């Protein structure tokens, strides 16, 4: 993982009232059994006959169940983990990249997360979104950091599910494929997909049969794991409506801005810059591709550092600074640096005060909805309303008439009021 993302941890805060509200919405009376791990969550089991689990459609991989009642086994398939079989929706869930944790939260299982990559950063970042969703919160900021976690810690966490890409976990120094297989057999299965972010090449040992998915295809499969297909369908409807509104109101292509999507780091007065494409395949750009802007960096390799002169040459009308929200990012400091730098002052986006924050590169469905709205307002204020000056803190609060999706409906779905 690039060191531009941060890996901080903090002590665990308490948010019990919120956890109980979310638990009530998602558990529907389920209680944790005293059965052993191998009885409770099975890995790689044989699929027992039956039809497709209700509500899981359209991704080409089967989800089968013996019965729709509690306690009956069911199976879900996704590359690279393959097929997993469970007896019950998982209650203790290990995650690494935050798009998987976001999915669990969106399905009403946010309190089940027991580990997260850079929890102090991403846990606090998500609270900036959740300020706008009544009754929804997390206590992720104090979780164990799942980056470079060792095998012994995975045993101690004793998870019901490792909602993480097993191939991605092997890029860490602490784990190899044998460790992944051991944990999958002795603790709980792995189930996640990371390299669909920009359809990157996975580690060689996993490359032959690795498959790529859209964000919403991964979300559908995760919904099947938690048996929360109705929540998935309701959130899908909100996303469909939002995309339709954006598409219907986009200006002609000739009137769309040239956009530089970058990640920055500011240290000792020196600005580091990493450009990213707007329209590469993968879920990392899922909140920007629908906006149809012109990419200022079509020929720049991702993850390669550039200087300000390269940004001047790209001549962007708008600059979107990703990872600019959250406790470890100071958007205003970066923006002020650009506005005072004599080289940066020659960039149209800087000159015309069109340097904006984006929150996260690879969020899940909740971040996806907010960032679609954020990007639409930042790029096309005449069509979707202006993005206000952002001074840090929570996602801005817009009047209901200026919201591009219904916050209350999203909150109700997460809280189980469907």
Secondary structure by P-SEA (a helix, b strand, c coil): ccccccccccccccaaaaaaaaaaacccbbbbbcccccccccccccccccccccccccccbbbbbccccccbbbbbbcccccbbbbcccccbbbbccaaaaaaaaaaccccccccccaaaaaaaaaaaaaccccccccccccccccccccaaaaaaacccccccccccccccccccaaaaaaaaaccbbbbbbcccccccccccccccbbbbbcaaaaaaaaaaaacaaaaaaaaaaaaaaaaaaaaacccccccccbbbbbcccccccbbbbbbbbccccccccccccccccccccccccccccccaaaaaaacccbbbbcccccccccaaaaaaaaaaccccccccccccccbbbbccccccaaaaaaaaaaaaaaccccccccccccccccccccccccccccaaaaaaaaaccc
